[in-house]
Amino acid sequence: MSATPSNMLSLGTKATNFKLLDTISGKELSYKKLRGKKGTLVFFICNHCPFVVHINSQLVQLAEDYIPKEINFIAISSNDVTNYPQDAPNLMTKVAKKLKYPFPYLYDATQEVAKAYKAACTPDFYLFDQNDQLVYRGQLDDSRPHNGIPVTGAAIRKAIDWLLKSKMIPKKEQLPSIGCNIKWK
């Protein structure tokens, strides 16, 4: 299990629009259509990464807690499915339905979206404000597979709560995520 850190995209970066296949609904969806009224959490995940498997239930809980507060969630998988067939769109659909994802699970076949966001690992998180400006990027929390720290989503929760209170998220609170590297073609 490799441990690749986030690239930490510059704060203030404007969200890149995209149109990708949602493996749950079968429809092409765009950032503009999915963005939240008060903020949007874009995150790169995949089916097989142990770091993602470790936090999946917390991703669902976070979405259930914050979607009613007008923060939308967008999950994207950009992995090369030729060499990593367990991340193929049909299997993304199965995972999303099994785990009851309350957010779209988009497939980035060209990997252009991952490149635009400078995503490096799964999971990798990007929180945008109501003006689509990046206000947080980094980790979900301090938990990692096998480190014994409970999965709470504390870092993302704190960031979203600050965003909802129109407070600046301190840079010292923005620690890189760690996970499996994106599987590039």
N, C-alpha and C positions, 0 to 999 in steps of 0.2 A: 504494500500500500504506500504509494508515493505521497508526499506532503508538499504540495505546491501552494504558495501564497498568492493572494490577490495582487493585481498590478496597481490598485488604488488610483483609479481614474480621478482626474482633477475635480475638486469640488467646484460647483457652479457650471459644470458641463451641461449643456442642453441635451435632453433625452433624444436619441436618434429614433425617428419613426421607422417602422417596419411593417411588413404584411407577411404573416407566416401562417402555416396550417395549424389549426388547433386540433390536436389528436383526439380530443374528447367529442367535440361537436362535428368535426369534419369540415368546418368552415375556415376560410382565410380570415384572420383577424389582424387589426393594426394596433399599434401603440395608441394612436389618436382615439380610436374607438374604445379601447380598454382602459385608458388612463382614469385615475380617480379624481373626484372633484377636489379633494384636499391633499392628495398625494398618491404616488404609485410606487410599489415595490416590484422591481424587475429582478428576477434571480435565475441564475443558470444552474440547472441540476441535470441529473440523468438517472436512469433506472438502476444501474449496477454499482455505482460508487458507494463504498462503505460509509463515507462521510455523510452522504445524502441519506442513505438508508437509516443511519443513526438519528437523523433529525426530522424525518418525514412526518411523524405525528405532530411535532411542534409546528411545522409549516402549516398543517391543516388547522391547528388550534389558533395560530396567529391570524390566519385569514378569517376564521370565524369570529375572532375578537375584534378585528379592525375593519373588515369590509363594511359592517354597519356604521362605522365612523367615517365612511367615504374615502378610505384608503384602499385602492385596488391592488391586486396581486397578479403578476404575470410570470409564470414559470416557462423557461425555455431550455430545450436540450439541443446542443450544437455538435454532439459527438459524431464522429465518422462511423456510420452504421455498417460499412463494408467490413471494417476490421473489428467492430464492436457490435455485432448483430443484436445483442441483448438490449441495445438502446434504440432499436428500430421503432418507427411510429406506431405500428400495430401493438407492440409490447408497451409502448408509452401509454396507449389507450387502456390496456389491461391494468397497469400499475395505477393510473389516475382513478379508474373506477373502483379498483380494490381498496385504495386508500381514501376514496371519497374526496378527492381534491375539489375544493370549492372555488377553484381558479382555473383558468385555461392552462393547458400544458402544450406549448407550441414547439414545433419542430423547425429548426434552422438548418435546412438541408445544405445550403451553400456556405454556411459558417460565417456569412457576412455580418450578421447581427452580433455574434460573439466578438468578431474583430472590431466592429464599430464601438462596442462597449469596453473593449480591451479586457474581456473576460479571460481569466487564466485557469480557473479551477471550478470544480463542482463540490460544494455550493459556492457561489459568488453573488453578493447582494448589492443592489443599487437602489437607494431611496431618493425619489424625486419629489419636489414640492408641487404645489398647485400650479406653478408656472413652468413646470417640467425642468427645473434646475436641480442638479445633483446636490443633495445636502448630506448624504451619508453613503459610504461604501465600505464594505468589510464583512465582518463576521456576524453570525447569528448570536453566538455566545461563546463561552470558554470551553464548552464540552467538545470532546473529540472521542471517536471510538476508543475504548479501552483506557481512558484517563480517569474514569470514575467520577467525573463532574456531571451532575444532572443537566439534562437538556431543558433549558428554560426560555430560550429566545431573548434573554435579558438585554443584550446589546441592541438588537433590532427594536424590541419593545421600548427601550429608553429613547432611541432615536425617533421612533414614530410619535411617542408621547411629546417629545420636545417639538417636533414638527407641528403637531396639533395645537400646541400652546404658542406657536409662532416664535419659538426660542431657537437660537443658533445652537447647533450640535457641536460641542467642543472637539477639536482635532484629536485631543488626547483620548477621546472615547472611540475613535475610529481606528480599530485594529484590523489588519488584513484577515480575511477568511483564509482557512487552510483546507485543502481538499485534494482530490485527484485532479491531475491536469486535464484540461479539455483535450479530447482525442482528435487532433487535427488530421486532416486528409494529407 
